[in-house]
Amino acid sequence: MRAALLTIALLGLAACDREPAPAASPEPTAISEPAAPLPPASTKASGRVAFVDAGAVVRLSIACSDGKMEVAVPSFERIGSEDRLTLGAGDEAFAFAADLQAPGEGIVAGGPADADLLARLVRGEPVSALYGRQAIGPLQAVQPAAVAEFAARCAEVPAG
């Protein structure tokens, strides 16, 4: 028994003396910790849709007002030099400008409502997000039936 324990201890020490393996090329880091609370899922009052991961955890929300979209990802950490959040819908990417001064946790990014993005959301295409090396997805809408109404309201640009 002692010999076995001594062998295990020596193998452990030998492993500590090895040089670390060379670093792999930077890959986006998947976010796995629980996300911070988001505003409610799509309702007429909120004008927001929420998206969940395979574990049914809300990871991202999209709001729309006056023809402008706002994407919120509370689990992403802010990067002072990164001002672009990329939202993927299906196989297409859409860029949004990150608001690094926005209050609260995570990243909030905005940009014009894109008709192609809205159509992809209505079709139920999986959603993903990329910010620096942080990535989440694929995600699905919490209330898929509410996405069409959300998209129709978002596509309406008030006169003025």
SEGU-506584 format. One line per field, with one value per atom (N, C-alpha, C): residue number from 1; residue in one letter; atom name; x, y, z. Coordinates in steps of 0.1 Angstrom, whole numbers. Layout:
N
i c(NUM	...)
aa c(A	...)
at c(CA	...)
xx c(X	...)
yy c(Y	...)
zz c(Z	...)
This chain:
160
i c(1	1	1	2	2	2	3	3	3	4	4	4	5	5	5	6	6	6	7	7	7	8	8	8	9	9	9	10	10	10	11	11	11	12	12	12	13	13	13	14	14	14	15	15	15	16	16	16	17	17	17	18	18	18	19	19	19	20	20	20	21	21	21	22	22	22	23	23	23	24	24	24	25	25	25	26	26	26	27	27	27	28	28	28	29	29	29	30	30	30	31	31	31	32	32	32	33	33	33	34	34	34	35	35	35	36	36	36	37	37	37	38	38	38	39	39	39	40	40	40	41	41	41	42	42	42	43	43	43	44	44	44	45	45	45	46	46	46	47	47	47	48	48	48	49	49	49	50	50	50	51	51	51	52	52	52	53	53	53	54	54	54	55	55	55	56	56	56	57	57	57	58	58	58	59	59	59	60	60	60	61	61	61	62	62	62	63	63	63	64	64	64	65	65	65	66	66	66	67	67	67	68	68	68	69	69	69	70	70	70	71	71	71	72	72	72	73	73	73	74	74	74	75	75	75	76	76	76	77	77	77	78	78	78	79	79	79	80	80	80	81	81	81	82	82	82	83	83	83	84	84	84	85	85	85	86	86	86	87	87	87	88	88	88	89	89	89	90	90	90	91	91	91	92	92	92	93	93	93	94	94	94	95	95	95	96	96	96	97	97	97	98	98	98	99	99	99	100	100	100	101	101	101	102	102	102	103	103	103	104	104	104	105	105	105	106	106	106	107	107	107	108	108	108	109	109	109	110	110	110	111	111	111	112	112	112	113	113	113	114	114	114	115	115	115	116	116	116	117	117	117	118	118	118	119	119	119	120	120	120	121	121	121	122	122	122	123	123	123	124	124	124	125	125	125	126	126	126	127	127	127	128	128	128	129	129	129	130	130	130	131	131	131	132	132	132	133	133	133	134	134	134	135	135	135	136	136	136	137	137	137	138	138	138	139	139	139	140	140	140	141	141	141	142	142	142	143	143	143	144	144	144	145	145	145	146	146	146	147	147	147	148	148	148	149	149	149	150	150	150	151	151	151	152	152	152	153	153	153	154	154	154	155	155	155	156	156	156	157	157	157	158	158	158	159	159	159	160	160	160)
aa c(M	M	M	R	R	R	A	A	A	A	A	A	L	L	L	L	L	L	T	T	T	I	I	I	A	A	A	L	L	L	L	L	L	G	G	G	L	L	L	A	A	A	A	A	A	C	C	C	D	D	D	R	R	R	E	E	E	P	P	P	A	A	A	P	P	P	A	A	A	A	A	A	S	S	S	P	P	P	E	E	E	P	P	P	T	T	T	A	A	A	I	I	I	S	S	S	E	E	E	P	P	P	A	A	A	A	A	A	P	P	P	L	L	L	P	P	P	P	P	P	A	A	A	S	S	S	T	T	T	K	K	K	A	A	A	S	S	S	G	G	G	R	R	R	V	V	V	A	A	A	F	F	F	V	V	V	D	D	D	A	A	A	G	G	G	A	A	A	V	V	V	V	V	V	R	R	R	L	L	L	S	S	S	I	I	I	A	A	A	C	C	C	S	S	S	D	D	D	G	G	G	K	K	K	M	M	M	E	E	E	V	V	V	A	A	A	V	V	V	P	P	P	S	S	S	F	F	F	E	E	E	R	R	R	I	I	I	G	G	G	S	S	S	E	E	E	D	D	D	R	R	R	L	L	L	T	T	T	L	L	L	G	G	G	A	A	A	G	G	G	D	D	D	E	E	E	A	A	A	F	F	F	A	A	A	F	F	F	A	A	A	A	A	A	D	D	D	L	L	L	Q	Q	Q	A	A	A	P	P	P	G	G	G	E	E	E	G	G	G	I	I	I	V	V	V	A	A	A	G	G	G	G	G	G	P	P	P	A	A	A	D	D	D	A	A	A	D	D	D	L	L	L	L	L	L	A	A	A	R	R	R	L	L	L	V	V	V	R	R	R	G	G	G	E	E	E	P	P	P	V	V	V	S	S	S	A	A	A	L	L	L	Y	Y	Y	G	G	G	R	R	R	Q	Q	Q	A	A	A	I	I	I	G	G	G	P	P	P	L	L	L	Q	Q	Q	A	A	A	V	V	V	Q	Q	Q	P	P	P	A	A	A	A	A	A	V	V	V	A	A	A	E	E	E	F	F	F	A	A	A	A	A	A	R	R	R	C	C	C	A	A	A	E	E	E	V	V	V	P	P	P	A	A	A	G	G	G)
at c(N	CA	C	N	CA	C	N	CA	C	N	CA	C	N	CA	C	N	CA	C	N	CA	C	N	CA	C	N	CA	C	N	CA	C	N	CA	C	N	CA	C	N	CA	C	N	CA	C	N	CA	C	N	CA	C	N	CA	C	N	CA	C	N	CA	C	N	CA	C	N	CA	C	N	CA	C	N	CA	C	N	CA	C	N	CA	C	N	CA	C	N	CA	C	N	CA	C	N	CA	C	N	CA	C	N	CA	C	N	CA	C	N	CA	C	N	CA	C	N	CA	C	N	CA	C	N	CA	C	N	CA	C	N	CA	C	N	CA	C	N	CA	C	N	CA	C	N	CA	C	N	CA	C	N	CA	C	N	CA	C	N	CA	C	N	CA	C	N	CA	C	N	CA	C	N	CA	C	N	CA	C	N	CA	C	N	CA	C	N	CA	C	N	CA	C	N	CA	C	N	CA	C	N	CA	C	N	CA	C	N	CA	C	N	CA	C	N	CA	C	N	CA	C	N	CA	C	N	CA	C	N	CA	C	N	CA	C	N	CA	C	N	CA	C	N	CA	C	N	CA	C	N	CA	C	N	CA	C	N	CA	C	N	CA	C	N	CA	C	N	CA	C	N	CA	C	N	CA	C	N	CA	C	N	CA	C	N	CA	C	N	CA	C	N	CA	C	N	CA	C	N	CA	C	N	CA	C	N	CA	C	N	CA	C	N	CA	C	N	CA	C	N	CA	C	N	CA	C	N	CA	C	N	CA	C	N	CA	C	N	CA	C	N	CA	C	N	CA	C	N	CA	C	N	CA	C	N	CA	C	N	CA	C	N	CA	C	N	CA	C	N	CA	C	N	CA	C	N	CA	C	N	CA	C	N	CA	C	N	CA	C	N	CA	C	N	CA	C	N	CA	C	N	CA	C	N	CA	C	N	CA	C	N	CA	C	N	CA	C	N	CA	C	N	CA	C	N	CA	C	N	CA	C	N	CA	C	N	CA	C	N	CA	C	N	CA	C	N	CA	C	N	CA	C	N	CA	C	N	CA	C	N	CA	C	N	CA	C	N	CA	C	N	CA	C	N	CA	C	N	CA	C	N	CA	C	N	CA	C	N	CA	C	N	CA	C	N	CA	C	N	CA	C	N	CA	C	N	CA	C	N	CA	C	N	CA	C	N	CA	C	N	CA	C	N	CA	C	N	CA	C	N	CA	C	N	CA	C	N	CA	C	N	CA	C	N	CA	C	N	CA	C	N	CA	C	N	CA	C)
xx c(8	0	9	19	28	35	39	46	37	24	15	13	12	10	23	34	47	48	44	45	35	23	14	19	25	31	42	51	62	58	48	42	36	29	24	34	45	56	63	65	71	62	49	40	42	44	46	58	69	81	80	70	69	66	71	68	53	46	33	32	22	20	19	23	22	7	5	-9	-15	-27	-34	-38	-42	-46	-59	-61	-72	-85	-94	-107	-117	-129	-139	-142	-144	-147	-162	-166	-180	-184	-195	-200	-209	-205	-213	-219	-215	-220	-234	-243	-256	-256	-265	-266	-273	-270	-277	-292	-301	-315	-316	-325	-328	-342	-345	-359	-368	-381	-391	-390	-394	-395	-405	-406	-414	-429	-432	-445	-447	-459	-462	-455	-456	-451	-436	-429	-414	-408	-415	-409	-396	-395	-382	-385	-376	-376	-364	-366	-354	-351	-338	-333	-326	-329	-323	-314	-305	-296	-303	-296	-302	-307	-302	-306	-317	-323	-334	-330	-318	-313	-313	-319	-319	-305	-300	-286	-286	-296	-296	-310	-311	-324	-322	-333	-333	-345	-343	-354	-354	-365	-366	-375	-370	-378	-374	-384	-381	-372	-373	-365	-351	-348	-334	-335	-325	-325	-314	-317	-308	-306	-293	-290	-283	-288	-282	-278	-265	-259	-253	-260	-255	-243	-240	-229	-216	-216	-203	-197	-184	-176	-171	-172	-168	-153	-150	-136	-135	-126	-125	-121	-114	-110	-119	-130	-139	-152	-156	-168	-178	-176	-185	-190	-203	-210	-215	-213	-218	-229	-241	-252	-254	-254	-256	-270	-276	-290	-288	-290	-287	-273	-270	-256	-252	-259	-256	-252	-243	-238	-242	-246	-251	-243	-237	-228	-236	-234	-240	-229	-231	-221	-223	-213	-214	-214	-222	-223	-215	-202	-194	-197	-205	-209	-223	-230	-243	-242	-252	-253	-255	-252	-254	-243	-246	-236	-237	-227	-227	-225	-229	-228	-242	-243	-255	-250	-256	-252	-264	-262	-274	-270	-281	-280	-293	-294	-306	-313	-326	-333	-331	-326	-323	-334	-340	-351	-347	-335	-330	-329	-324	-323	-336	-346	-359	-366	-364	-370	-364	-351	-344	-349	-352	-357	-371	-379	-393	-393	-383	-382	-377	-372	-368	-353	-346	-332	-324	-315	-307	-300	-299	-292	-279	-269	-256	-251	-241	-235	-220	-212	-198	-193	-185	-180	-165	-156	-142	-140	-135	-134	-145	-155	-167	-178	-183	-193	-204	-217	-228	-236	-243	-252	-249	-258	-270	-281	-289	-300	-313	-324	-337	-346	-356	-365	-373	-375	-383	-397	-402	-416	-416	-413	-412	-425	-436	-449	-449	-442	-442	-432	-423	-412	-418	-428	-434	-440	-447	-453	-442	-432	-420	-414	-412	-405	-414	-427	-436	-436	-436	-435	-421	-411	-397	-396	-402	-400	-408	-417	-425	-416	-413	-405	-415	-416	-426	-422	-432	-430	-425	-416	-413	-400)
yy c(-12	0	13	12	24	26	15	16	22	19	24	39	43	58	66	60	66	68	58	58	69	70	81	94	96	109	113	103	106	110	103	106	120	123	137	148	145	155	156	145	145	152	151	159	174	178	192	198	190	195	197	191	192	206	210	223	223	234	234	233	227	226	239	241	254	258	271	276	274	270	269	283	284	296	301	314	319	314	308	304	312	314	321	312	318	312	310	298	296	300	307	311	300	295	285	288	299	302	308	307	312	327	331	345	354	366	375	377	381	382	393	390	399	404	415	419	408	410	399	396	383	379	387	385	393	396	409	413	426	430	443	455	454	465	466	454	455	455	450	450	442	431	424	409	402	388	382	371	365	352	348	336	327	314	305	295	289	278	265	254	241	237	244	241	251	258	267	279	283	295	306	317	329	335	336	341	355	358	370	375	388	394	405	406	417	425	438	448	456	462	471	483	494	506	516	522	533	528	515	510	507	507	504	491	483	471	472	466	466	451	446	433	433	425	425	411	409	397	399	396	399	390	379	371	375	383	387	398	397	407	418	430	441	441	445	446	460	468	482	485	476	478	472	465	458	466	471	479	472	459	453	440	438	425	420	407	401	392	394	385	376	363	354	349	348	342	332	319	309	310	312	313	327	337	351	358	368	376	390	396	410	417	429	436	447	448	458	466	479	487	485	480	478	492	493	505	502	506	503	511	521	530	526	516	512	507	511	506	491	485	471	462	449	439	436	430	424	435	431	439	443	455	460	466	462	467	471	481	485	488	489	492	492	496	496	482	482	469	465	452	447	437	439	431	417	414	400	393	400	395	392	401	399	387	385	374	361	361	349	345	356	353	347	353	347	333	329	316	306	312	303	298	306	302	303	295	296	309	314	327	324	332	331	345	347	360	358	368	368	382	382	395	392	398	394	379	373	358	351	358	353	349	337	333	325	327	319	314	303	298	284	278	283	285	295	298	298	296	296	306	312	321	314	321	316	313	323	323	324	313	314	320	318	324	339	345	359	366	359	365	372	366	373	386	387	400	410	405	414	419	411	415	425	423	432	446	446	459	465	457	463	468	462	467	480	483	496	507	516	528	540	546	557	569	575	587	598	607	618	623)
zz c(0	0	0	9	9	-4	-10	-23	-33	-33	-43	-41	-28	-25	-29	-26	-29	-45	-52	-67	-72	-67	-71	-68	-56	-52	-61	-64	-73	-87	-92	-105	-106	-95	-94	-94	-87	-86	-100	-107	-120	-130	-129	-138	-136	-123	-120	-127	-129	-135	-150	-156	-171	-175	-187	-192	-197	-196	-201	-216	-221	-236	-242	-255	-261	-262	-261	-261	-275	-276	-288	-293	-306	-311	-304	-302	-295	-301	-293	-298	-289	-294	-286	-274	-262	-250	-248	-247	-244	-230	-228	-215	-210	-198	-192	-179	-172	-159	-161	-151	-152	-155	-163	-167	-157	-157	-148	-153	-144	-149	-160	-169	-180	-179	-186	-186	-191	-188	-192	-207	-210	-224	-231	-244	-253	-247	-246	-243	-250	-252	-259	-251	-238	-230	-231	-231	-230	-244	-254	-268	-268	-260	-259	-260	-267	-267	-260	-253	-246	-253	-252	-259	-248	-249	-239	-246	-237	-242	-240	-243	-242	-228	-218	-204	-199	-209	-206	-198	-198	-191	-201	-197	-205	-206	-218	-221	-228	-235	-244	-245	-247	-251	-261	-269	-280	-278	-277	-277	-289	-292	-304	-301	-306	-304	-315	-321	-331	-342	-346	-357	-353	-340	-335	-326	-328	-319	-309	-297	-286	-282	-282	-278	-264	-255	-241	-238	-234	-230	-217	-206	-193	-188	-194	-190	-196	-206	-212	-204	-202	-195	-205	-201	-209	-212	-224	-229	-234	-227	-230	-245	-251	-265	-275	-271	-280	-280	-292	-293	-303	-306	-315	-310	-310	-306	-319	-322	-334	-330	-336	-334	-346	-344	-355	-355	-366	-368	-379	-376	-387	-391	-404	-409	-413	-408	-411	-398	-400	-388	-390	-379	-378	-368	-371	-362	-355	-341	-333	-325	-323	-316	-301	-294	-279	-272	-262	-254	-241	-241	-229	-217	-218	-207	-202	-207	-203	-189	-181	-167	-166	-155	-152	-157	-156	-159	-174	-179	-193	-204	-215	-227	-233	-236	-243	-256	-267	-280	-288	-297	-305	-320	-327	-342	-348	-361	-368	-369	-369	-371	-385	-387	-400	-404	-416	-421	-422	-427	-428	-414	-404	-391	-385	-387	-382	-389	-402	-409	-403	-401	-395	-381	-373	-360	-361	-370	-372	-377	-385	-390	-379	-368	-357	-358	-366	-368	-355	-352	-339	-339	-327	-324	-316	-319	-312	-311	-302	-300	-298	-303	-301	-298	-287	-283	-278	-286	-283	-284	-274	-274	-267	-263	-256	-266	-264	-274	-266	-271	-266	-278	-276	-286	-290	-296	-302	-292	-294	-285	-293	-285	-291	-283	-290	-283	-272	-261	-250	-255	-262	-267	-282	-289	-304	-310	-305	-311	-310	-300	-299	-308	-314	-322	-334	-341	-353	-349	-338	-334	-330	-323	-320	-333	-343	-355	-363	-363	-370	-363	-350	-343	-345	-346	-347	-361	-371	-385	-388	-379	-380	-376	-384	-381	-380	-368	-367	-376	-381	-390	-381	-386	-378	-381)
